[in-house]
Each structure stands twice: as structure tokens, then as C-alpha cells.
């Protein structure tokens, strides 16, 4: 008979969301047993750093998101390198592939996303990769090390964040890279036209060939890959292909459980799914987006962390509301700094756009009804967080909106009532954060 | 735990806080060498904003629920549970600037030379942070909260 483990908190997924949750739980419940299951065998590492691994062989020790000893010090049971086969939501049981059963009181699904593989010929060829995990980066690294120096001709399918990240890493490894993007411009979901053009120009200056408005219809070769066929009939020879056309929420575990899924697992403002003891966060979840005012996928690291933290407090019995997240990204490809968040290209003319551009400096703020709902900053990005804060806190910016894109923009550009409370000694000491205040009321343990 | 607070009415916009912050975070702790000789060049971790008539210094607020820590992609930014100080592990910071987008005070700066962030660390080892000591008009206050 297979072993059965009993835990109070079960977390499936060992990345930003899962760790955000366990840190919140341990902040208020030191004793309740926590177990983390993840199919990757590694302690939590920074996924975004896989490009540094590929580019310059950054060792795993320097990619760790938390110091060695994190799990032991926080009394967390780990099941790394293991997969959940089946979830029984009614019985509160997770069954692992090796037959072990884990029962839980509260479950967090922080399973992340899976790369999309297009339905074209040749995606299974030797030399064709995806780029979302450390193992992906290791596989590309091993493949590169068997090819002669300076002989790598790579095609990257998809010009989004993952595609451009792997492009930069490959260029740093001496590869010649072509990016094939289906839409008219790269980074089209997170940047507007102006900023995409600056990024594209930067890529070209780094020797990258950017093909937009094109798709790959076939990957050819036998062992290994020899080239790709584009939709205009042209062939591009290559000896390495990276597929980076997108990531979809990894919702497989909940299919058939009755838990509601739209594009991702739907959660409320407490990160609870349609089943009361089951929570979800991060790339797998469809949670509140404050820029759009509705549930959306916002698959970025910070939102996973904050969503996980919110879930963790709630799982531990501390009612905490998710402030909401929105798409937010910082890029630094080939030395060009750019950040963006929220609605970067207004869908209709009910939005107001303010922008300012010269050389490689670009600032743009999108407003609706006086509220900031989107932003793009390129080059000079150091005050971008102030604008992001206005957006997050839904502060009406009508009276000072022109300042937001000015060269000398800063806190002092805002009305006094906004900056003063944050900088001066508060009249009655510093207010505690919401979860900590409520923690005192919480009934601990069982 | 003590924090640095701003008294805007008293700030004369002289930028001395920046100068002494930079010196404090230099290797030589010598004004001339810190500005003219050192490489990598030390950077100030706070800056005076505004001009006339309003000016004040802005530095990390060491928030209780720090957006920058939650946004950090590498785990370099951490909040010490005892002191509440937000610190950056310079070895682990890769200069992705995600925290800069997350900070509502604009209190994090790029060190592009060393490809990592710099921010106020409240001058570890000093009784009073250098900016507070240097302020000629007591526009910066180091006080318990």
C-alpha cells in the first residue's frame, strides 16, 4: 500500500508564486506542515536568469532565488523532481506519479506555464528547443558546445520576451541569430510601436536579423535540424531553432475537477479558485488586473510573488486582498533599458496618450478618465516606478499629467498631498501593513 | 527601528546629502578621491528633487510591504525581518531594473557600470546615516518609528 503523507499546506510549484506563499504562511504560522511539489529537481532558482546561464554559464548557486538552507530553515517538506498525477479535490488528496498520496487542508496551484509548440513539421528534431526552464538552457548549452565555434546559425521563432532573451544569450555565445515574428513588430504585446522600433533597431545593431510579419511553416532536416521554411516560401538554413511563440497556463491538473478555468485558473481577490480550499497564483492563474479592471493572465514574476503571498496569508487564515497586478516588464536587451506596464497601445480613442521622444529616450503614459492605465519608458527609466505607483493606486493624474513625461519628472512633480505622507514622519508612527495588523487577531494552529 | 525622514520646509536644495552619501559609500571615504579617482565610481543613494520653491531628498523608505522585494527577479532584494531594512545583495543583483519599475518613490538607481542597483542602506556601521549628519539645516531626520 502506498504511503500517505498529511500536510496542512500543499503547494504545487516551486517558483516565484510558491515561494511567495510559503514565506507569507511562515510569517504567521510557524508550525503548520508545508509541502512543496515540483517536477523540476532544483531548489528555487530565478527563471529569468536562464539567459545568463546560457550566455555565460552562470552557475546554479548564483541563480538561487533563496539562500541554501531555505527549505530546512523554514521547515518545508520538499518533493522536487516529482510529479502530481492526479488531484482529488473533494477528498483533498494529491496522488504522485510514484503512487505516494499527500492529503492537504489548503492547496496552492502555482504550476506556471508551458511553452506553446506550433503544429508544424519538425518541432521534434534534434536541435529544436524551447526556453523556459534551466533544463532548457542546459540542453541548448550542451548542443552549442558540440558545434564548432562561430558556426551557429540560429532561428528564434517568436519575438516576444522569451524570444528576445534567448536571442541576446545566443548572440553573446557568438551565434548568428534570425528572429521570426508573426506580427508586424517584436515585443508587440508589451511595447507600443515606438518602443518596439527602438528595440528592433537595437537588435539589428547587434547583428540580429529580424523578420516580422512572417511565420515558420516547417522545420526541416533529419538529425540535426537543417533549416526552416517560411510562409513566403523562402528557406533559411540554420543548425539551431528555439521555439518561443508563447506560454500557456499549465492547467492540466485541474481538468475534470470542476475548478473553473478560462484562459487560466480563475481566482477571486483572495486568490481562491472556484473550490474553497484551493488557491492559484502566478502564470497559471487568471487574477485581477488593475489596469484593465478585470481578471486577466499577467504572467510576470512580480505578480506571481505578490499573488502567492496573498494566497499564503489567506491559506493561513489571514484574510488578505490581492491588490491586483498588471503586465509589467523591464527589459535590458543589448544595453537598451525599457520598462512597460498596463495598456501600452490604447484600443480606442477614449484613452489619452502623452508622450515625449528624442534619440533613445522615450516616455509614454496612457490615461483613461484621468487615471494612468499604461506606460512605456525607454532609456531613462529611473522614475518609472512613480508612474506605476499612480497607476496601481488609481490616483487621478489630470491636474499634473503633462509632468509624467517631462525630463525632470520625479516625486516633487506630484501634488504635495501625494509625496508628503510618504516622506515625512507620520504623526502617529508608521502604520503596520494590512496582513500584519490582522495577524494579531488570527487564531493560530488547530 | 530608525528611519530617515524629510522635513521639506527645511531643505535648501544644497545637495550636500548626496555628496556625503557618495563619500560614505566609497572605498576611500575621502571626498576628493571618491569623486575624482575611484573606479568603479561610487554613487549617491539618495537625491534631492525639485528646485524652487519645493525641494527634498528622496531615499528608500524601507517599506513594510516592499514592492521592490516582491518584484525582485533574483532574490537579491530582501527585507530583514528583525530590522525591517531592505537590503540588496550586490552579488545576486543582475541589474534587470524590475524593482525600479516597482518602487513608487523612484528611490532605486542604476549603477550601469557595475550593472546593479544602488539604494539607501541606512549606512550600516554608522550611528546616524551620512546624509542626516551632513545636512546643514536639519532637513533630514533620523527617527524611530
Contacts between the chains, C-beta under 8 A, distances in Angstrom:
chain1	res1	chain2	res2	distance
A	20	B	70	7.1
A	46	B	73	5.5
A	46	B	74	4.6
A	46	B	75	6.6
A	48	B	73	4.6
A	48	B	74	7.6
A	48	B	96	6.7
A	49	B	73	7.4
A	49	B	74	6.3
A	49	B	94	6.7
A	52	B	94	6.5
A	62	B	91	7.4
A	62	B	92	7.2
A	63	B	74	7.7
A	64	B	75	7.0
A	65	B	74	6.8
A	65	B	75	4.1
A	66	B	75	5.7
A	301	B	71	7.4
A	301	B	73	5.2
A	301	B	98	7.2
A	302	B	67	7.8
A	302	B	70	5.7
A	302	B	71	3.8
A	302	B	98	6.4
A	302	B	102	6.2
A	305	B	70	4.6
A	305	B	71	7.3
A	306	B	70	5.0
A	309	B	70	6.7
A	328	B	71	7.8
A	328	B	98	7.7
A	328	B	101	5.8
A	328	B	102	7.4
A	329	B	98	7.9
A	329	B	101	7.9
A	330	B	96	5.7
A	330	B	97	4.4
A	330	B	98	4.4
A	330	B	100	6.9
A	330	B	101	5.2
A	332	B	95	6.9
A	332	B	96	6.4
A	332	B	97	6.4
A	337	B	97	6.2
A	337	B	110	7.4
A	339	B	97	6.7
A	339	B	100	7.1
A	339	B	101	4.5
A	341	B	101	6.6
A	381	B	97	6.2
A	381	B	100	6.0
A	381	B	101	7.3
A	381	B	110	7.9
A	382	B	100	6.0
A	382	B	106	6.3
A	382	B	108	7.5
A	382	B	109	6.1
A	382	B	110	6.5
A	383	B	106	4.3
A	384	B	100	6.4
A	384	B	101	5.3
A	384	B	106	7.8
A	385	B	67	7.9
A	385	B	99	8.0
A	385	B	100	5.7
A	385	B	101	5.5
A	385	B	102	5.8
A	385	B	103	3.9
A	385	B	104	5.8
A	385	B	105	7.2
A	385	B	106	5.4
A	385	B	108	7.4
A	386	B	104	6.2
A	386	B	105	7.0
A	386	B	106	4.5
A	388	B	101	5.6
A	388	B	102	6.8
A	388	B	104	7.1
A	389	B	103	7.8
A	389	B	104	2.9
A	389	B	105	7.8
A	392	B	104	7.4
A	393	B	104	7.6
A	410	B	49	4.3
A	410	B	50	7.3
A	410	B	58	7.3
A	410	B	106	6.1
A	411	B	49	5.6
A	411	B	56	7.9
A	411	B	58	5.6
A	411	B	105	6.4
A	411	B	106	6.2
A	412	B	49	4.0
A	412	B	50	3.2
A	412	B	54	5.8
A	412	B	55	6.9
A	412	B	56	6.8
A	416	B	54	7.5
A	419	B	56	7.8
A	420	B	8	7.1
A	422	B	61	6.3
A	422	B	104	7.7
A	422	B	105	6.3
A	423	B	5	6.7
A	423	B	6	4.1
A	423	B	8	7.3
A	423	B	56	6.3
A	423	B	58	7.0
A	423	B	61	7.6
A	424	B	5	5.8
A	424	B	6	6.0
A	424	B	7	7.2
A	424	B	8	7.4
A	425	B	5	4.5
A	425	B	141	6.6
A	425	B	143	5.7
A	425	B	145	7.3
A	426	B	145	7.0
A	429	B	145	5.3
A	430	B	3	7.7
A	430	B	64	7.1
A	430	B	145	4.0
A	432	B	64	6.5
A	433	B	64	4.5
A	433	B	65	4.3
A	434	B	65	7.9
A	435	B	65	7.7
A	436	B	64	7.0
